Amino acid sequence: MIVGEYAVLDGVPAVALAIDRGVSCDVVLGGSGVRISTPDGDSRFVAPALTHAAPGHYAFGSWNPVDLPDKPGFGGSAAACVAACVAGGHRPQDALEIHHTVQGSGSGIDVLASIHGGMGRVESRQWHALPPIEPVVVYAGSSAKTGPRVEAYRRWASHPKAAFLRESETLAEQLLTEPIAAFARAWRLLTTMADHAGIAYRTPALDHIVSLAEALGGAAKPSGAGGGDCAVAVFPSPEARVRFIADCKSAHHPVIAISTAAGARLQA
């Protein structure tokens, strides 16, 4: 997620970037039925897409995985669901309904990023391609569970929520011309929202990553649910970007190399 976390659940436009840290599905056809294997034994997000698939073994695994002891949140369940739809002969778009049904909530933005690739603005579950930016991605040390945070956000119905949504609505446009200002504004909006909604959004590591970016004239913000998962950062110059990466490594904040990824596809 680049901008628009949480607000996207209320129909506000958000921007997501597909990155080259994904999920693969290797298929060996043959046999009398469909056999599914996943690294963690969790087939909830892929089994519905393979209900009418050709007999064979469908093996899911990480594609270009991150070498970290804990797993950052990069929308793996959404990517797996899209991969299963492609492998099983469904339309990739069918993953939107399958993933939402299994998860029980969510905006579908991670599913759309997996389908289309690149960077896109999402509104009402429609993807509009944008020229991609490639922020620095930094792991803040602990995976965040999205579900409880989404539920806390949905319970938040006080007056400040309307102000949060109004402010969030312009971020997708501001990102195109003023990415640093958009990131800084998003950080302020998200932390204020979290205070009101009772979401444990900030961590000392995230605060430190943001301060390192600001010291170099850039801006950083959490990507997604917050709570110590990943931050994304942008800078006014390549020199500032390089210095930030070095500062993060010195502070033991792992920097995750990423490139913009294409959408889901079949490979022979």
N, C-alpha and C positions, 0 to 999 in steps of 0.2 A: 504494500500500500504506500502510495506517495503522499496523497492528501485525501481527506474525506472520511477517515475512520469514524465509526459510530454514526455520524450524521447521514451516511449513505443508507442506513437502516430506515430513515425517515424520508427517503426519496431525494436527498440532496446529492448533486453530482459529486463523484469521487474519481480519483485517478489511480490506476494501478499499472505496474510494470511487470511483464513476464521476464523471469531471469533463468539462466541456464543451470539451475539446481532443481532437478525435477524428478519425475517418476517414469520408469519404463515398464512395458509389458511384453515379455518374450512369449511367443506362441509356438507350440509344437502341436500340429493338428493330428488327429487320429484317436482311436479308442472308442469307447461306448458312451461317453458323457463328458461333462465339463469338470475339470479339476483345477482348483485355484490355490496358489500358494503366495503368501505375503511374508515379509521379514518378521512381522510381529504377530502373525496369525489372525489379524483383524481384516476380515473380508467384507465388512458391512457396506463400504462405499463402492465396491466393485462387483459384488455378486449380483445385484439387481440388473446391472448392465450386461451380464453374461447369461441371463436366464435362457435366452433362445440362441445362444452362440453355437457355432459348429463344435462338435466334440474335439477335445484336445486339452492340453495342459497350458494354463495361462499363469505365468510366473511374473509377479510384480517385484520391482526392486528400485533402489535409488539410482537416479541418473546424474552423474557428476556430483556425488555427495560431498558434504562438508566434513572435514576432518576435525570434529570437535567432540568432546566427551558427552555433551548434552546436545540435543537436536533443536536448532532454531526453527521457528515457525515460518515456513515458506509455502503454505497452502498445499501440503502433500496429499491430504485426503481429496482435495478438489482435483489435483493433477491426476491422481490414481483413478478417480471416477471418470474423468474425460478419457484417459488412456483405455479404460475398460470399454467405454462406449465405442471408441474407434476400433479396438480389437474385436469387439463382439458384433460389429455390423450395425450398431445404432448410429443415429445422427449425434455428433458431438454435443449439440444443444440439449439433447436429452439429459445430459449430466446435470443441468441446472435443477430439474425437478427431482432427480434421483438424490443428488447431494442434499438438497433442502429437506427432503422427506426423511433421510437417515439422520441428518444432524439436528433437525427440528427447528433450526433458525438460520440466520445469516443472510447476507445481501446477494450472494452469488458472484461477487466481483472476482474472487479467486478462481472460480470456475470459468468465467469469461476470459480472464487473462490466459488461462491454460488453453482455451479453445483458439483464441485469436493471435496470441503472441504480441510482441511489441509493447507499446504503451498506449493506454486508452482511457478515455473519459467515459464513465458509466453513469447512466441515468435511467431509471425504470427498467433495469436489466438489459439495456441496449448499449453496445460497445461502439464507441466512436474513436477511430485511430488518431493518435497524436504523434508528433515527432518525439522520439524517446530521449530522455535524459538518462545518464547513468550515475546515480549518486554513489558515494562511498557507503558501504554497508558494514556496520559494526555490531558485533554480538555483545549484548550487555550482561550475559552470564547465566540466564535461566529462562527456560521456555515458559511461555504464558498460556494459561488455559482460557480460550476465548469465551466459551459458553457462559460461565458465571459472570463475566464482565458484561457481556451482551444483556443478560437478564437484569443486572443492576441498572444498566443504561435504560432499558425499556421501562423499568419501574420509576425512573426519574421523570416527573411530569410537572415540575414547578416552573414558575415564570422564567428563570434564567435559561431554560431549555430552548425557548423560542428565540432568545438572543443568540444562543450557540448555533442554532440552525441558520439564522440569517447571516451570521458572520462566516460560517462554514461554506455557505452557498457560493461565495465569490472566490474561494481558494483555487478551484480548478482553472478559472480564467486567469487569475493572478500568476499562477504557476508558469504560464506560457511566456510571460514578459518579465516577471520579477521572482524567479524561483527562490532566491535567498529570503526575500521578504515574505513569500508565501510559507516557507518552512518555519520561519520565526513566528509568524502569526499562528500557524497551525499548532505549534508547541504551546503557545500561551492559551489558545482555545481549549486544547485537549486537557491540559493540566487543570484549568479552571472547571471544565466539565466534570472531570474525575473527582475533584473536591466536592462538588455539589451532589454527584450521583453516588458517592461512596465507593469509588473504584480505586483499588490499589495500583495506580498507574505509574507513579514515579518511583524510581529506585536511586540509591546513591550512584550507581554506575551510569544510569541514563543521564542524571544531572551532570556528572563529570564529562561525559561525551559531548553533551550540549555546550558546556562551558569551553571545552577545547575547540569546538568549531567556532563559537562566537569570538574567541580570542584571535582568530585568524581571519575575521571578517566574513565568515560563513554562517551557516545555520544548520541545526540538526533537530530531529524529532523522532520519536518512536514510530515504527512502521507496524500498524496493526493494533493488536489488543493492548500493547504496553506491558507493564509488569515485569520488565527486565529482559524482554526478548531482543529484538533487533532495532537499531536506530539507522536512519538514513541521513546523509549530510551532503550539502552542496556548498561550493566555494566560488569566490570571484576570480580565481586564477589557478592554473595548473600547479604553480608553486605552493599556494596555500593548501591545495589538495594533498600534495606530496608530504608537506610538513604535518598535516593533520594525521595522515596514516602513520607517520613515524611517531607522533605523540601518542596515538592510541596504542601502538605496539609497546612503547615504553611503559605505558600505564597498564599493560596486560589486558587491554580490551581487544579481542581478536577481530581483525579486519577480514571480511569475507569477500574474496574476489568474485565479481559477477560480470556477466555480459547480458545484453538483451537477447531474449530467446524468441524463436519462432513459435507458432502455435502447434498443437498436437498434429502428428502426421504418422502415416504408415511408412515403414522401411522394410524392404525385402531382406 
